[in-house]
Amino acid sequence: TKKSKWPFLRRSTTKGKLQAGTSLSDIEKYLSMMQIQDWRNAEFQKYKDFSLAQFLQDQPLPMGVTSDPQGRKRQEAIWELFTSECVYFLDRLMVLKEVFSATLTNLQQNNCLSEVDSWTLFANLNELCLVSFSFLNNLLRVIKNMLSISQGAGPTLLELLSKVFQESICHCLEKYCLNYSTALLYLHNLMPREDFGSYVKWCERNEQCRRLQLRDLLVAPLQRLTRYPLLLRNIAKRCQMFEESRELQVIAEKVDTSICDLEGKVKWLDNYQKVKQLRDALMWLPVWERDKRAFIPESLKHLLKAVTLDNLISHRSLLHEGKLVLTENTKLIDVYLFLFDEFLLITKIKRTKKRSINSEQNHLRLQQNLELDQLLKEGCTFMVLDQPISLDRLQLKNIDQLNASTSGLPHSFIIMHHNRYQQCIGAFILQAPSESAKREWMAKMEGAVTALLKLDSQQPRVKSTSSWLESSQI
């Protein structure tokens, strides 16, 4: 009886139901009285739509405009970084903060939508706004110093870019991006509510949104992160000094590395959530139920400790999953396969009328495999057939179209399970829904086998219970 640790409950996301003590008319009344604060009063906001030439004409003091075409292109590349950051800050971040986040805070102060978790929806939005605001002010100061519009000590362009991208921008954006999938799921499950829907529609009608929806605004920080390396390399290409160009390339590479690390963390998080869902849905029968020849007296069954699925799959990566058809005697039965990084599970789908107790946890991740998500939502369990097939003991055999047609098994292939002495101890004939699906499954399995054997050759897996190594090459 595990309680959901996530900030929304089923009762708060049910269509048409409002929280006790509030009504739709209350929310509409408070919304009608709200005023959105004006945030477009910063020094840099007037230059958002300016070209570099317009900016220079607007300055009262003489400026050092270079006559060199390459130097002029460098100045324009820096100006593009500045104006695009202005658009990102004023038209995306601040709209999210002042129109959506601040409105939600005001409603919650009036006991409306009080159970909606602002952090899950907007994450560290305030931190992003502060970092971007500081970056814009400092970048504008650097530009003015560079063009001799203003005098005074300040950081150089390289010092500023190196500092902000190493210490603040990438770190804050990574924190936001890791929460993005959860925010989308949270938004998706809150939208059917009339009270929350009324709040979102009121915000989206504000002229500052420029017809953008909340979903469009939430993705802006992700899009901005991927654009930074392009803008930095654009400046580096136009630098006349080799040292400056090389330093800018290094900064761009650091941002690229941060993006790659973020992608890896997102994949790890998604895999962790998938495995967490499967942990309670996988069923592994004890040996006396799997093998009818095994006789174990009731008084001795406690000695045969059942495998704990926590230990089995918790630290594994789920590479591929899907439904296939297994040929068993003269019957065709539906099975569901889970390909992990070390083994393959072939399971039978067991349907129950009882709704899954973890149905609410199905919303932890995006619906990337609708078939599996639907099965979990219906409360299905997956009964493991026989035992996991270690990938270094797995061999694939393709059934060509001629033999497949003769045997009446189109799009089929065979999985052979070998023991450590290379004896075949199990064979499974599996049928895919199409030829392309069969090729995909075989490619995924062959790739996983190759990766595991390569890893084993570099760093053999040591058994936790003893110091000896088991070899599949005997």
Steps between C-alpha positions, in 0.01 A plus 500: 500500500734764369381859505574719203770755575405715206337837558168426336238244593231336295225702665668827401531410131156352442310670222229738614571474873611801704677509832271522798450857615562665162284551194551600140325831565747579782796448269343708223425776751860516621633483144281794395659715773861412421747734333814379326803701605702676232850355485614672180680787670860375488768702321560231240136433406482796255774335290323165460390569143791730404762415242860585585483807275184624672663447841803704399283783363308511828814570704573865593879455523738427213585135459791308362339331200744282315537537125637148465230270351612202711498708818154628412374142458641414843312793655179388328545142627538630856194721449301195383587324827378803692170556313409130498559490876270804534222319312551187712493695827221750427266295279546154654642491854328811633168407339518165679595672825266801510200374301486135606707442815408826678131454416505148642668630817232768540222244454656273759516788747122521457463123565451411133703224330689465827586133437672581167876476546663802340848343508390194301354728235761777481806352676777758558343764274586785738865398496502491119357852490764637738787337308376623161434852634852525643652363178317758287609794714862388500499420128360844416775659712764295315355604163508869595858472625598316183350778285643774725151627581574496871816508703571296807650179617304185436543141385609428146276298271702183556501544877124554508412206273739265676360592841125484423508181298725319745338616824134580445323466165567131424451396862161675531376379163599142581294511818200632304535250214512201735159603632352575156349155430339492843363852445339398169338194659382708792350759266334227291330352807391836641346637179175296520413683822263789447662727758855448373384523137332833574825634650710387200256643243489834683879519495531397136258775395741763638654705220850438637468133401481596130267204435746254650362229727648394835648188340679715239651720770613211721723360226681834440794436742575167328503668159720780633758258639543329163545836325784631717778293330391629156510862614838460669656330197357772278697756703813282501499465119514879463779566751824624347712400798573129512516490880155656538351268239649194671367607842150549360514156337595353839198670663270367225642149549430525874137584424484207257641272772239629742225420248636146446521443876143625533377260231666214687338605828158528332537150353610364838204664671255363243649151535485524880131592485421219255679244714325634809164438329597150392633396840152438639351370174752219436413164658747214532353167597689287755683197370230250616241682290725545196607136494224251583760225552649687793357388834572722798326428833321799645729501802806543275375760255627784718854373434464572128507872524315667216691737277434861593414703195652807664842340473427358157408813305570804718846567358427391143428706190188412302604512134187382318153366574197383308234239433573190288331163444658182637445159342433258785415143398217556251385829652593859437512708816561871552823577683672822598879523473728721708855535369735621774870573465595159651206268439171445319169434672221319317175548688137402469248778535259430784193720486304577816179691555656681793643841419872534559590649840780681322279653232577846630872433465450433129509877462861525613629507146392590150289244319778368277357146477124535502448122488696432819352804675149383417571149629639640825203732531263205464679324786661226288791303640780328309573138594862411420528182291770258615786735599690806375716430198846645549608678183836318490298173488256618234515408134268626227389303194314673221216312325512595134183580311490163321515297822269746672237460229536120503453480876229766510706728724559828316745757643645243741838439661640261760666580831726224630607489866837331562654395829867555588589179315340627177209256523163631385267487802218704353361612165231759435341564162375859497282669243510877444210704360702599192830434327634840603408433865683166481812665358487765773477239776786294358717810455433613857586157640815460291613849599439428870689169479795666326510781756492259794774274359717804431445625854580156644825483304607831651366452853364152586195486723593373847237304689401674821491176702845371409824601338486268202406603148253305292599461138263432214794391284548158665 
